[in-house]
């Protein structure tokens, strides 16, 4: 009861009214027996263009998929909301808990742009705090930025741009001290499963963890996202979520993928091995100034000129290259995605073929960067000792 009352404090009044009205509607309608005619085929003669029959609407509750996910995560189906990819779920959470034009969100940069996009659509104030020199969480700045209007704290872990993970104790520290909703976007967690905080769901009632089947599971073309939270929060998200947003094929393939988790584990292991090999080879090239550590299937790389390097790599049809040099703290940085062995060899060769302006700048940058990182680490330790 106490948790339910707290959730009601977090949710805008107009959303509470909407939830109540939809709950009343569900109580009077049996979904399987007639709600939106969900049980009836919409086409009497099957599906045009294929022998497969998709004339019946998807399972609105994604029942089978939730059961398999519950077994996989050691949660219950009541703690799981299924969406059309992690992007739909992030949008849903923001619209559910944030009052249009009033509430504030705290996030971090560099990061994926979708948080900023959805916040702007709701006319919300968003404070994007810059990460530390080692991409660590700026704990002191977070605490200083929280106000009475701060409704939601958004943590991308691992970071989609840098590939780095925050320290789990920093995240838990914020979760337990923040009187609002904490969204942990773990949609890139596949390659660092030990960093996942799904296990804290049962202890921390203000946490929503979002994951996805798009990375190592290989279902980016059939988007399936998962939100894990307390049953009280999930009940509200399920009520407000658009019906039938996760199609039948996506539900079926995600469920099948969960039958063979060992296959996904092998893909993760192989990708991590490939990532390490690519990083080692790139670090030896004069065209590369620095390759940052990563916990995902991407690598952040500092070069002499990100625009020229990006154009050069794309000429080689290496389209999995993203120029991120316009983001704070990432001057002349690009992000590459780790592929299969042959693709990675082509990538390294393209870097080798890239003309460079100077050869000494690489050594100079490494020396300066190493000094700055060491100083930043000492500063972080000093702050923790002082408790700031």
Residue, then its C-alpha position, 0 to 999 in steps of 0.5 A: x500500500x505504501x509503495x502504491x501511494x508513492x507511485x501515485x505521488x510520482x504520476x501526474x494526476x491526469x495519468x492517474x485518471x487515465x489509468x483508473x478509467x482503463x482499469x475499469x474498462x478492462x474489468x468489464x471486458x474479457x480481452x480474449x472474449x471480445x476486446x477489440x475482437x483480438x481473438x478473431x482473424x481480421x482476414x478470412x482467407x489467411x495472409x496475402x503473399x505468404x503461406x504463413x497465417x498472420x491474420x490474427x492479432x498478436x498476444x496483447x499480453x505477450x504471455x509466453x514471452x513473459x513466462x520465458x523471460x521470467x525464468x531467464x531473469x529470475x523475476x515474475x511475469x508481473x515484473x515485466x513489460x514488453x514493448x516494441x524495442x527499448x525506444x518505445x519503453x523509454x518514451x512510455x516511461x517518460x510520458x507516464x511519470x513526467x508532467x508535460x512542461x513541468x518536470x525535470x529529467x537528469x541524464x548524462x552526455x555523451x549518450x544516445x539522443x533518444x532521451x533528449x528527443x522524448x523529453x523535448x516532445x513533452x516540453x520537459x527540462x533536461x539537464x545532461x551532465x558531462x561524464x568524468x574524464x574516464x567516463x565515470x558518473x559525476x556523482x557530486x554534480x548529480x546530487x547538486x543538480x537534483x531539485x524538487x522538480x526532478x522527477x526522473x534520473x536516466x542512466x545509460x549503462x553501458x553508455x551507447x557512445x563510449x561503451x563504458x559502464x558506471x560502477x554499480x555502487x555509484x548507481x545503487x547509491x543514487x537509486x537509494x537516495x533519490x526520491x523519484x524514478x530511476x531508469x537504467x537503460x541496459x539495452x546494450x548490456x548483453x556484452x557485460x552481463x555481470x554489470x546488470x542490476x536487474x537483481x535490485x528490482x525486488x529491493x528498489x521500488x523506484x527502479x525501472x530497468x530497460x533491456x532489448x533483444x537487438x544486440x547479441x540476441x540479433x533481433x534488431x529487425x524485429x524490435x522487442x524491448x523489456x522493462x523490469x520493475x516492481x509489479x505496481x509500476x509494471x501494471x501501470x505501464x502495461x495499462x498505458x502501453x499501446x496494444x499490439x505494439x509487439x507483433x506476432x513474429x517478434x514475440x515468437x522469435x524472442x521466445x525461441x531465442x530464450x530457448x537457446x541462451x547458450x548460443x547467445x553466450x557464445x556470440x558474446x564470447x566471440x564478439x568480446x574476443x574480436x573486440x580485444x583483437x581489433x583494439x590491439x591492432x588499432x592501437x599500433x596504427x599511427x592514424x589512431x590516437x587512442x582506443x578507449x576501453x569498451x564493455x559493448x560491441x563497439x569501440x570509441x576511437x580518437x583520431x586526428x580528424x574524425x570527419x576525414x576518417x569517417x569519409x575514408x571508412x565509408x568509402x570502404x563501405x564500412x557503414x558501421x562507423x559513426x562520427x561522434x566528434x560533435x558530442x561533449x568531450x569527444x573531439x575527433x572521436x568516431x565509434x565503430x561496431x565490431x563485426x565478424x572476423x573478415x569485416x574486422x580485418x577490412x576495418x583494420x586495413x582501412x585504418x592502415x591505408x588512411x594517410x596521417x598528418x603527423x606520426x608524433x602526435x599519436x605518442x604526444x596524445x597518449x602521454x597527455x591522455x594518460x596523465x589526465x586520466x591518472x589525475x582524474x582517478x586521483x580526484x575521484x578517490x579524493x572526492x569519495x574520501x571527503x564524501x562529496 
